[in-house]
Amino acid sequence: MSQLLTEAEIRERANSLSGWTVEGNQLQIRRTFKDFVAAIEFVNKLVEPAELAGHHPDIEISYNKVKVTLTTHDAGGLTQKDFDLASVISQIS
């Protein structure tokens, strides 16, 4: 199991991620696309990195808006795995 990060570690890592926010024990980003098809194309691009990491985000889709939430459920909060995957997701357009 991954080790939970401290509040200081979470703040430090969150400051290096553009667009991501810490909401309780979750890391979140919201993206808006031109339409539903573009939103789904973005979501489909998340499959491979999530599978490679063995770490899967919670995803909410509302027409052209996508909310991605990361947390390490089995650890009960934020771990390095969340920030590693967030970094990869940040590079996906």
Gaussian input, Z-matrix of N, CA and C with variables (Angstrom, degrees):
# hf/3-21g

backbone

0 1
 N
 C     1     B1
 C     2     B2     1     A1
 N     3     B3     2     A2     1     D1
 C     4     B4     3     A3     2     D2
 C     5     B5     4     A4     3     D3
 N     6     B6     5     A5     4     D4
 C     7     B7     6     A6     5     D5
 C     8     B8     7     A7     6     D6
 N     9     B9     8     A8     7     D7
 C    10    B10     9     A9     8     D8
 C    11    B11    10    A10     9     D9
 N    12    B12    11    A11    10    D10
 C    13    B13    12    A12    11    D11
 C    14    B14    13    A13    12    D12
 N    15    B15    14    A14    13    D13
 C    16    B16    15    A15    14    D14
 C    17    B17    16    A16    15    D15
 N    18    B18    17    A17    16    D16
 C    19    B19    18    A18    17    D17
 C    20    B20    19    A19    18    D18
 N    21    B21    20    A20    19    D19
 C    22    B22    21    A21    20    D20
 C    23    B23    22    A22    21    D21
 N    24    B24    23    A23    22    D22
 C    25    B25    24    A24    23    D23
 C    26    B26    25    A25    24    D24
 N    27    B27    26    A26    25    D25
 C    28    B28    27    A27    26    D26
 C    29    B29    28    A28    27    D27
 N    30    B30    29    A29    28    D28
 C    31    B31    30    A30    29    D29
 C    32    B32    31    A31    30    D30
 N    33    B33    32    A32    31    D31
 C    34    B34    33    A33    32    D32
 C    35    B35    34    A34    33    D33
 N    36    B36    35    A35    34    D34
 C    37    B37    36    A36    35    D35
 C    38    B38    37    A37    36    D36
 N    39    B39    38    A38    37    D37
 C    40    B40    39    A39    38    D38
 C    41    B41    40    A40    39    D39
 N    42    B42    41    A41    40    D40
 C    43    B43    42    A42    41    D41
 C    44    B44    43    A43    42    D42
 N    45    B45    44    A44    43    D43
 C    46    B46    45    A45    44    D44
 C    47    B47    46    A46    45    D45
 N    48    B48    47    A47    46    D46
 C    49    B49    48    A48    47    D47
 C    50    B50    49    A49    48    D48
 N    51    B51    50    A50    49    D49
 C    52    B52    51    A51    50    D50
 C    53    B53    52    A52    51    D51
 N    54    B54    53    A53    52    D52
 C    55    B55    54    A54    53    D53
 C    56    B56    55    A55    54    D54
 N    57    B57    56    A56    55    D55
 C    58    B58    57    A57    56    D56
 C    59    B59    58    A58    57    D57
 N    60    B60    59    A59    58    D58
 C    61    B61    60    A60    59    D59
 C    62    B62    61    A61    60    D60
 N    63    B63    62    A62    61    D61
 C    64    B64    63    A63    62    D62
 C    65    B65    64    A64    63    D63
 N    66    B66    65    A65    64    D64
 C    67    B67    66    A66    65    D65
 C    68    B68    67    A67    66    D66
 N    69    B69    68    A68    67    D67
 C    70    B70    69    A69    68    D68
 C    71    B71    70    A70    69    D69
 N    72    B72    71    A71    70    D70
 C    73    B73    72    A72    71    D71
 C    74    B74    73    A73    72    D72
 N    75    B75    74    A74    73    D73
 C    76    B76    75    A75    74    D74
 C    77    B77    76    A76    75    D75
 N    78    B78    77    A77    76    D76
 C    79    B79    78    A78    77    D77
 C    80    B80    79    A79    78    D78
 N    81    B81    80    A80    79    D79
 C    82    B82    81    A81    80    D80
 C    83    B83    82    A82    81    D81
 N    84    B84    83    A83    82    D82
 C    85    B85    84    A84    83    D83
 C    86    B86    85    A85    84    D84
 N    87    B87    86    A86    85    D85
 C    88    B88    87    A87    86    D86
 C    89    B89    88    A88    87    D87
 N    90    B90    89    A89    88    D88
 C    91    B91    90    A90    89    D89
 C    92    B92    91    A91    90    D90
 N    93    B93    92    A92    91    D91
 C    94    B94    93    A93    92    D92
 C    95    B95    94    A94    93    D93
 N    96    B96    95    A95    94    D94
 C    97    B97    96    A96    95    D95
 C    98    B98    97    A97    96    D96
 N    99    B99    98    A98    97    D97
 C   100   B100    99    A99    98    D98
 C   101   B101   100   A100    99    D99
 N   102   B102   101   A101   100   D100
 C   103   B103   102   A102   101   D101
 C   104   B104   103   A103   102   D102
 N   105   B105   104   A104   103   D103
 C   106   B106   105   A105   104   D104
 C   107   B107   106   A106   105   D105
 N   108   B108   107   A107   106   D106
 C   109   B109   108   A108   107   D107
 C   110   B110   109   A109   108   D108
 N   111   B111   110   A110   109   D109
 C   112   B112   111   A111   110   D110
 C   113   B113   112   A112   111   D111
 N   114   B114   113   A113   112   D112
 C   115   B115   114   A114   113   D113
 C   116   B116   115   A115   114   D114
 N   117   B117   116   A116   115   D115
 C   118   B118   117   A117   116   D116
 C   119   B119   118   A118   117   D117
 N   120   B120   119   A119   118   D118
 C   121   B121   120   A120   119   D119
 C   122   B122   121   A121   120   D120
 N   123   B123   122   A122   121   D121
 C   124   B124   123   A123   122   D122
 C   125   B125   124   A124   123   D123
 N   126   B126   125   A125   124   D124
 C   127   B127   126   A126   125   D125
 C   128   B128   127   A127   126   D126
 N   129   B129   128   A128   127   D127
 C   130   B130   129   A129   128   D128
 C   131   B131   130   A130   129   D129
 N   132   B132   131   A131   130   D130
 C   133   B133   132   A132   131   D131
 C   134   B134   133   A133   132   D132
 N   135   B135   134   A134   133   D133
 C   136   B136   135   A135   134   D134
 C   137   B137   136   A136   135   D135
 N   138   B138   137   A137   136   D136
 C   139   B139   138   A138   137   D137
 C   140   B140   139   A139   138   D138
 N   141   B141   140   A140   139   D139
 C   142   B142   141   A141   140   D140
 C   143   B143   142   A142   141   D141
 N   144   B144   143   A143   142   D142
 C   145   B145   144   A144   143   D143
 C   146   B146   145   A145   144   D144
 N   147   B147   146   A146   145   D145
 C   148   B148   147   A147   146   D146
 C   149   B149   148   A148   147   D147
 N   150   B150   149   A149   148   D148
 C   151   B151   150   A150   149   D149
 C   152   B152   151   A151   150   D150
 N   153   B153   152   A152   151   D151
 C   154   B154   153   A153   152   D152
 C   155   B155   154   A154   153   D153
 N   156   B156   155   A155   154   D154
 C   157   B157   156   A156   155   D155
 C   158   B158   157   A157   156   D156
 N   159   B159   158   A158   157   D157
 C   160   B160   159   A159   158   D158
 C   161   B161   160   A160   159   D159
 N   162   B162   161   A161   160   D160
 C   163   B163   162   A162   161   D161
 C   164   B164   163   A163   162   D162
 N   165   B165   164   A164   163   D163
 C   166   B166   165   A165   164   D164
 C   167   B167   166   A166   165   D165
 N   168   B168   167   A167   166   D166
 C   169   B169   168   A168   167   D167
 C   170   B170   169   A169   168   D168
 N   171   B171   170   A170   169   D169
 C   172   B172   171   A171   170   D170
 C   173   B173   172   A172   171   D171
 N   174   B174   173   A173   172   D172
 C   175   B175   174   A174   173   D173
 C   176   B176   175   A175   174   D174
 N   177   B177   176   A176   175   D175
 C   178   B178   177   A177   176   D176
 C   179   B179   178   A178   177   D177
 N   180   B180   179   A179   178   D178
 C   181   B181   180   A180   179   D179
 C   182   B182   181   A181   180   D180
 N   183   B183   182   A182   181   D181
 C   184   B184   183   A183   182   D182
 C   185   B185   184   A184   183   D183
 N   186   B186   185   A185   184   D184
 C   187   B187   186   A186   185   D185
 C   188   B188   187   A187   186   D186
 N   189   B189   188   A188   187   D187
 C   190   B190   189   A189   188   D188
 C   191   B191   190   A190   189   D189
 N   192   B192   191   A191   190   D190
 C   193   B193   192   A192   191   D191
 C   194   B194   193   A193   192   D192
 N   195   B195   194   A194   193   D193
 C   196   B196   195   A195   194   D194
 C   197   B197   196   A196   195   D195
 N   198   B198   197   A197   196   D196
 C   199   B199   198   A198   197   D197
 C   200   B200   199   A199   198   D198
 N   201   B201   200   A200   199   D199
 C   202   B202   201   A201   200   D200
 C   203   B203   202   A202   201   D201
 N   204   B204   203   A203   202   D202
 C   205   B205   204   A204   203   D203
 C   206   B206   205   A205   204   D204
 N   207   B207   206   A206   205   D205
 C   208   B208   207   A207   206   D206
 C   209   B209   208   A208   207   D207
 N   210   B210   209   A209   208   D208
 C   211   B211   210   A210   209   D209
 C   212   B212   211   A211   210   D210
 N   213   B213   212   A212   211   D211
 C   214   B214   213   A213   212   D212
 C   215   B215   214   A214   213   D213
 N   216   B216   215   A215   214   D214
 C   217   B217   216   A216   215   D215
 C   218   B218   217   A217   216   D216
 N   219   B219   218   A218   217   D217
 C   220   B220   219   A219   218   D218
 C   221   B221   220   A220   219   D219
 N   222   B222   221   A221   220   D220
 C   223   B223   222   A222   221   D221
 C   224   B224   223   A223   222   D222
 N   225   B225   224   A224   223   D223
 C   226   B226   225   A225   224   D224
 C   227   B227   226   A226   225   D225
 N   228   B228   227   A227   226   D226
 C   229   B229   228   A228   227   D227
 C   230   B230   229   A229   228   D228
 N   231   B231   230   A230   229   D229
 C   232   B232   231   A231   230   D230
 C   233   B233   232   A232   231   D231
 N   234   B234   233   A233   232   D232
 C   235   B235   234   A234   233   D233
 C   236   B236   235   A235   234   D234
 N   237   B237   236   A236   235   D235
 C   238   B238   237   A237   236   D236
 C   239   B239   238   A238   237   D237
 N   240   B240   239   A239   238   D238
 C   241   B241   240   A240   239   D239
 C   242   B242   241   A241   240   D240
 N   243   B243   242   A242   241   D241
 C   244   B244   243   A243   242   D242
 C   245   B245   244   A244   243   D243
 N   246   B246   245   A245   244   D244
 C   247   B247   246   A246   245   D245
 C   248   B248   247   A247   246   D246
 N   249   B249   248   A248   247   D247
 C   250   B250   249   A249   248   D248
 C   251   B251   250   A250   249   D249
 N   252   B252   251   A251   250   D250
 C   253   B253   252   A252   251   D251
 C   254   B254   253   A253   252   D252
 N   255   B255   254   A254   253   D253
 C   256   B256   255   A255   254   D254
 C   257   B257   256   A256   255   D255
 N   258   B258   257   A257   256   D256
 C   259   B259   258   A258   257   D257
 C   260   B260   259   A259   258   D258
 N   261   B261   260   A260   259   D259
 C   262   B262   261   A261   260   D260
 C   263   B263   262   A262   261   D261
 N   264   B264   263   A263   262   D262
 C   265   B265   264   A264   263   D263
 C   266   B266   265   A265   264   D264
 N   267   B267   266   A266   265   D265
 C   268   B268   267   A267   266   D266
 C   269   B269   268   A268   267   D267
 N   270   B270   269   A269   268   D268
 C   271   B271   270   A270   269   D269
 C   272   B272   271   A271   270   D270
 N   273   B273   272   A272   271   D271
 C   274   B274   273   A273   272   D272
 C   275   B275   274   A274   273   D273
 N   276   B276   275   A275   274   D274
 C   277   B277   276   A276   275   D275
 C   278   B278   277   A277   276   D276

   B1=1.4501
   B2=1.5284
   B3=1.3253
   B4=1.4610
   B5=1.5213
   B6=1.3260
   B7=1.4616
   B8=1.5213
   B9=1.3298
   B10=1.4612
   B11=1.5216
   B12=1.3259
   B13=1.4574
   B14=1.5251
   B15=1.3263
   B16=1.4613
   B17=1.5282
   B18=1.3134
   B19=1.4706
   B20=1.5234
   B21=1.3190
   B22=1.4651
   B23=1.5267
   B24=1.3158
   B25=1.4672
   B26=1.5318
   B27=1.3228
   B28=1.4648
   B29=1.5272
   B30=1.3292
   B31=1.4754
   B32=1.5170
   B33=1.3276
   B34=1.4620
   B35=1.5314
   B36=1.3023
   B37=1.4666
   B38=1.5267
   B39=1.3282
   B40=1.4682
   B41=1.5239
   B42=1.3269
   B43=1.4629
   B44=1.5177
   B45=1.3179
   B46=1.4595
   B47=1.5341
   B48=1.3300
   B49=1.4701
   B50=1.5200
   B51=1.2988
   B52=1.4579
   B53=1.5249
   B54=1.3326
   B55=1.4497
   B56=1.5196
   B57=1.3098
   B58=1.4655
   B59=1.5284
   B60=1.3230
   B61=1.4574
   B62=1.5284
   B63=1.3073
   B64=1.4606
   B65=1.5202
   B66=1.3346
   B67=1.4588
   B68=1.5263
   B69=1.3196
   B70=1.4659
   B71=1.5120
   B72=1.3255
   B73=1.4648
   B74=1.5333
   B75=1.3489
   B76=1.4592
   B77=1.5203
   B78=1.3115
   B79=1.4565
   B80=1.5218
   B81=1.3516
   B82=1.4597
   B83=1.5184
   B84=1.3435
   B85=1.4537
   B86=1.5214
   B87=1.3214
   B88=1.4632
   B89=1.5242
   B90=1.3253
   B91=1.4584
   B92=1.5246
   B93=1.3253
   B94=1.4557
   B95=1.5163
   B96=1.3269
   B97=1.4589
   B98=1.5195
   B99=1.3303
   B100=1.4693
   B101=1.5243
   B102=1.3431
   B103=1.4589
   B104=1.5335
   B105=1.3298
   B106=1.4610
   B107=1.5247
   B108=1.3288
   B109=1.4659
   B110=1.5301
   B111=1.3265
   B112=1.4704
   B113=1.5261
   B114=1.3290
   B115=1.4737
   B116=1.5260
   B117=1.3235
   B118=1.4639
   B119=1.5262
   B120=1.3208
   B121=1.4680
   B122=1.5315
   B123=1.3282
   B124=1.4598
   B125=1.5265
   B126=1.3221
   B127=1.4653
   B128=1.5233
   B129=1.3180
   B130=1.4645
   B131=1.5264
   B132=1.3191
   B133=1.4647
   B134=1.5321
   B135=1.3207
   B136=1.4706
   B137=1.5244
   B138=1.3259
   B139=1.4617
   B140=1.5236
   B141=1.3241
   B142=1.4637
   B143=1.5237
   B144=1.3540
   B145=1.4737
   B146=1.5334
   B147=1.3240
   B148=1.4660
   B149=1.5271
   B150=1.3218
   B151=1.4620
   B152=1.5283
   B153=1.3297
   B154=1.4669
   B155=1.5208
   B156=1.3336
   B157=1.4674
   B158=1.5283
   B159=1.3282
   B160=1.4601
   B161=1.5191
   B162=1.3295
   B163=1.4625
   B164=1.5253
   B165=1.3161
   B166=1.4563
   B167=1.5213
   B168=1.3401
   B169=1.4598
   B170=1.5197
   B171=1.3093
   B172=1.4612
   B173=1.5235
   B174=1.3287
   B175=1.4574
   B176=1.5262
   B177=1.3367
   B178=1.4588
   B179=1.5186
   B180=1.3307
   B181=1.4575
   B182=1.5237
   B183=1.3285
   B184=1.4573
   B185=1.5202
   B186=1.3091
   B187=1.4592
   B188=1.5263
   B189=1.3313
   B190=1.4694
   B191=1.5270
   B192=1.3070
   B193=1.4695
   B194=1.5310
   B195=1.3247
   B196=1.4631
   B197=1.5193
   B198=1.3275
   B199=1.4670
   B200=1.5175
   B201=1.3273
   B202=1.4603
   B203=1.5224
   B204=1.3236
   B205=1.4632
   B206=1.5185
   B207=1.3266
   B208=1.4583
   B209=1.5238
   B210=1.3023
   B211=1.4565
   B212=1.5254
   B213=1.2908
   B214=1.4598
   B215=1.5210
   B216=1.3319
   B217=1.4614
   B218=1.5225
   B219=1.3373
   B220=1.4685
   B221=1.5226
   B222=1.3405
   B223=1.4653
   B224=1.5243
   B225=1.3332
   B226=1.4618
   B227=1.5117
   B228=1.3283
   B229=1.4652
   B230=1.5074
   B231=1.3218
   B232=1.4611
   B233=1.5216
   B234=1.3339
   B235=1.4610
   B236=1.5276
   B237=1.3070
   B238=1.4577
   B239=1.5300
   B240=1.3346
   B241=1.4716
   B242=1.5247
   B243=1.3211
   B244=1.4616
   B245=1.5229
   B246=1.3052
   B247=1.4627
   B248=1.5231
   B249=1.3067
   B250=1.4681
   B251=1.5281
   B252=1.3339
   B253=1.4557
   B254=1.5248
   B255=1.3108
   B256=1.4707
   B257=1.5256
   B258=1.3043
   B259=1.4606
   B260=1.5200
   B261=1.3235
   B262=1.4734
   B263=1.5248
   B264=1.3319
   B265=1.4639
   B266=1.5270
   B267=1.3114
   B268=1.4652
   B269=1.5103
   B270=1.3039
   B271=1.4633
   B272=1.5304
   B273=1.3280
   B274=1.4695
   B275=1.5239
   B276=1.3214
   B277=1.4660
   B278=1.5140
   A1=109.20
   A2=115.10
   A3=120.83
   A4=110.39
   A5=114.91
   A6=120.67
   A7=110.58
   A8=115.77
   A9=120.75
   A10=110.57
   A11=115.53
   A12=121.01
   A13=109.69
   A14=115.98
   A15=120.62
   A16=109.20
   A17=116.67
   A18=121.06
   A19=110.97
   A20=117.30
   A21=121.13
   A22=110.79
   A23=117.39
   A24=120.88
   A25=110.86
   A26=116.08
   A27=120.55
   A28=110.04
   A29=117.59
   A30=120.95
   A31=111.44
   A32=116.18
   A33=121.17
   A34=110.73
   A35=117.04
   A36=120.89
   A37=111.66
   A38=116.91
   A39=120.89
   A40=111.02
   A41=116.78
   A42=120.00
   A43=112.75
   A44=117.39
   A45=120.48
   A46=112.55
   A47=117.30
   A48=121.66
   A49=110.17
   A50=116.98
   A51=121.90
   A52=110.87
   A53=115.95
   A54=121.49
   A55=115.45
   A56=117.89
   A57=121.89
   A58=110.01
   A59=116.27
   A60=121.00
   A61=109.12
   A62=115.57
   A63=121.46
   A64=106.84
   A65=115.14
   A66=122.50
   A67=106.93
   A68=116.75
   A69=120.49
   A70=109.59
   A71=116.87
   A72=120.19
   A73=111.04
   A74=115.21
   A75=120.69
   A76=111.12
   A77=114.20
   A78=123.32
   A79=105.93
   A80=117.21
   A81=119.51
   A82=112.17
   A83=113.60
   A84=120.77
   A85=107.30
   A86=115.28
   A87=121.42
   A88=107.25
   A89=115.21
   A90=121.16
   A91=108.97
   A92=115.06
   A93=121.41
   A94=108.06
   A95=116.19
   A96=123.09
   A97=109.72
   A98=116.54
   A99=120.02
   A100=112.38
   A101=116.76
   A102=120.05
   A103=109.68
   A104=114.88
   A105=121.31
   A106=112.20
   A107=116.57
   A108=120.44
   A109=110.58
   A110=117.54
   A111=120.88
   A112=110.86
   A113=117.15
   A114=120.86
   A115=110.42
   A116=116.57
   A117=120.69
   A118=110.72
   A119=117.56
   A120=120.32
   A121=110.09
   A122=116.86
   A123=120.80
   A124=110.55
   A125=117.32
   A126=121.53
   A127=110.19
   A128=117.33
   A129=120.34
   A130=111.89
   A131=117.89
   A132=121.53
   A133=112.28
   A134=117.10
   A135=120.96
   A136=112.29
   A137=116.77
   A138=120.88
   A139=111.80
   A140=117.58
   A141=120.10
   A142=112.92
   A143=119.27
   A144=117.14
   A145=113.04
   A146=117.35
   A147=119.67
   A148=110.63
   A149=116.29
   A150=120.40
   A151=110.88
   A152=116.78
   A153=120.20
   A154=111.73
   A155=115.87
   A156=120.47
   A157=111.93
   A158=116.62
   A159=119.11
   A160=111.01
   A161=115.33
   A162=121.74
   A163=106.64
   A164=117.29
   A165=120.41
   A166=111.69
   A167=116.38
   A168=120.18
   A169=111.91
   A170=115.35
   A171=121.47
   A172=104.99
   A173=116.73
   A174=121.47
   A175=109.17
   A176=115.68
   A177=121.77
   A178=107.76
   A179=116.01
   A180=121.56
   A181=108.03
   A182=115.67
   A183=121.78
   A184=107.10
   A185=115.67
   A186=125.87
   A187=110.58
   A188=118.45
   A189=120.58
   A190=112.75
   A191=116.96
   A192=121.20
   A193=109.81
   A194=114.76
   A195=120.90
   A196=108.19
   A197=115.57
   A198=120.90
   A199=106.99
   A200=115.32
   A201=122.23
   A202=107.28
   A203=116.14
   A204=121.81
   A205=108.70
   A206=114.98
   A207=121.58
   A208=110.06
   A209=115.49
   A210=123.47
   A211=106.17
   A212=116.97
   A213=120.12
   A214=106.84
   A215=115.31
   A216=121.59
   A217=112.65
   A218=117.32
   A219=118.40
   A220=113.20
   A221=117.07
   A222=120.54
   A223=111.56
   A224=116.71
   A225=120.54
   A226=114.55
   A227=117.42
   A228=119.19
   A229=111.50
   A230=115.24
   A231=121.59
   A232=112.19
   A233=114.25
   A234=121.91
   A235=107.89
   A236=115.74
   A237=120.64
   A238=111.21
   A239=116.94
   A240=121.09
   A241=111.16
   A242=117.28
   A243=121.39
   A244=110.93
   A245=116.02
   A246=119.59
   A247=111.82
   A248=117.45
   A249=120.52
   A250=110.21
   A251=117.01
   A252=119.77
   A253=110.88
   A254=117.90
   A255=120.72
   A256=110.44
   A257=116.84
   A258=120.92
   A259=111.34
   A260=116.22
   A261=121.07
   A262=109.72
   A263=117.21
   A264=121.07
   A265=110.50
   A266=117.44
   A267=121.13
   A268=113.00
   A269=116.96
   A270=121.27
   A271=112.98
   A272=117.00
   A273=121.76
   A274=109.05
   A275=115.47
   A276=118.70
   A277=111.04
   D1=143.79
   D2=178.38
   D3=-74.10
   D4=151.41
   D5=-178.45
   D6=-89.64
   D7=134.84
   D8=177.00
   D9=-62.40
   D10=143.66
   D11=175.99
   D12=-86.12
   D13=152.72
   D14=175.33
   D15=-77.25
   D16=165.31
   D17=177.29
   D18=-56.69
   D19=-41.73
   D20=179.54
   D21=-64.53
   D22=-42.25
   D23=178.72
   D24=-65.09
   D25=-38.85
   D26=178.55
   D27=-63.90
   D28=-47.72
   D29=178.89
   D30=-59.08
   D31=-45.21
   D32=-178.99
   D33=-60.32
   D34=-47.72
   D35=-178.23
   D36=-69.83
   D37=-38.69
   D38=-179.68
   D39=-64.48
   D40=-35.16
   D41=179.64
   D42=-64.84
   D43=-20.94
   D44=-179.25
   D45=-91.00
   D46=-2.02
   D47=-178.76
   D48=-110.19
   D49=116.05
   D50=179.49
   D51=-75.82
   D52=128.71
   D53=175.08
   D54=89.23
   D55=-12.95
   D56=-179.29
   D57=-89.77
   D58=145.02
   D59=175.43
   D60=-127.61
   D61=153.49
   D62=174.76
   D63=-98.42
   D64=122.11
   D65=179.12
   D66=-121.89
   D67=97.80
   D68=-176.51
   D69=65.00
   D70=-119.52
   D71=-179.76
   D72=-104.76
   D73=29.26
   D74=-179.15
   D75=-129.97
   D76=153.11
   D77=175.45
   D78=-111.21
   D79=127.66
   D80=-174.42
   D81=-133.49
   D82=149.73
   D83=170.26
   D84=-139.55
   D85=144.98
   D86=175.94
   D87=-119.52
   D88=134.94
   D89=178.39
   D90=-128.09
   D91=143.73
   D92=176.38
   D93=-118.06
   D94=134.34
   D95=-177.22
   D96=-118.83
   D97=171.27
   D98=-176.06
   D99=-67.36
   D100=-28.90
   D101=-179.67
   D102=-163.31
   D103=-178.45
   D104=-178.14
   D105=-61.93
   D106=-42.19
   D107=-178.30
   D108=-60.96
   D109=-43.55
   D110=179.03
   D111=-64.64
   D112=-37.32
   D113=177.98
   D114=-63.49
   D115=-44.13
   D116=-179.98
   D117=-67.89
   D118=-37.23
   D119=176.83
   D120=-59.69
   D121=-41.75
   D122=177.02
   D123=-61.81
   D124=-48.16
   D125=-179.70
   D126=-58.69
   D127=-42.75
   D128=179.74
   D129=-61.78
   D130=-30.12
   D131=178.25
   D132=-71.63
   D133=-13.86
   D134=-179.89
   D135=-82.79
   D136=-17.33
   D137=-173.62
   D138=-62.04
   D139=-53.21
   D140=-175.30
   D141=-61.68
   D142=-50.31
   D143=179.70
   D144=-63.83
   D145=-34.08
   D146=178.38
   D147=-66.44
   D148=-42.35
   D149=178.60
   D150=-65.30
   D151=-43.20
   D152=179.11
   D153=-61.70
   D154=-37.37
   D155=-179.64
   D156=-80.70
   D157=-15.40
   D158=-174.17
   D159=63.15
   D160=32.77
   D161=-174.80
   D162=-142.84
   D163=121.55
   D164=-169.23
   D165=-117.99
   D166=126.96
   D167=179.96
   D168=-76.45
   D169=157.86
   D170=166.91
   D171=-87.08
   D172=134.22
   D173=-174.41
   D174=-128.91
   D175=131.41
   D176=174.29
   D177=-119.36
   D178=132.10
   D179=-179.80
   D180=-121.91
   D181=129.70
   D182=174.47
   D183=-135.32
   D184=97.13
   D185=-175.12
   D186=52.28
   D187=-97.44
   D188=-176.78
   D189=-105.55
   D190=10.77
   D191=-179.34
   D192=-112.77
   D193=137.80
   D194=178.82
   D195=-129.06
   D196=130.68
   D197=172.99
   D198=-114.67
   D199=125.64
   D200=178.22
   D201=-110.44
   D202=128.01
   D203=179.98
   D204=-123.00
   D205=132.09
   D206=177.91
   D207=-120.20
   D208=136.59
   D209=170.09
   D210=-162.20
   D211=152.63
   D212=178.53
   D213=-95.83
   D214=96.43
   D215=-173.11
   D216=-56.76
   D217=-44.04
   D218=-176.22
   D219=-71.33
   D220=-17.09
   D221=176.14
   D222=-96.02
   D223=-15.81
   D224=178.56
   D225=82.25
   D226=24.71
   D227=179.37
   D228=168.23
   D229=-156.17
   D230=-175.56
   D231=-87.68
   D232=133.69
   D233=177.69
   D234=-130.16
   D235=176.99
   D236=178.58
   D237=-60.41
   D238=-30.84
   D239=178.86
   D240=-57.13
   D241=-38.27
   D242=-179.38
   D243=-66.18
   D244=-44.09
   D245=-178.50
   D246=-72.64
   D247=-32.96
   D248=176.12
   D249=-63.86
   D250=-46.22
   D251=179.98
   D252=-69.93
   D253=-36.87
   D254=176.88
   D255=-59.64
   D256=-40.45
   D257=178.51
   D258=-61.06
   D259=-42.23
   D260=178.36
   D261=-66.15
   D262=-45.59
   D263=-179.14
   D264=-61.73
   D265=-36.49
   D266=179.19
   D267=-59.24
   D268=-25.79
   D269=-178.28
   D270=-88.73
   D271=-5.12
   D272=-178.73
   D273=-92.96
   D274=129.26
   D275=178.95
   D276=-109.66

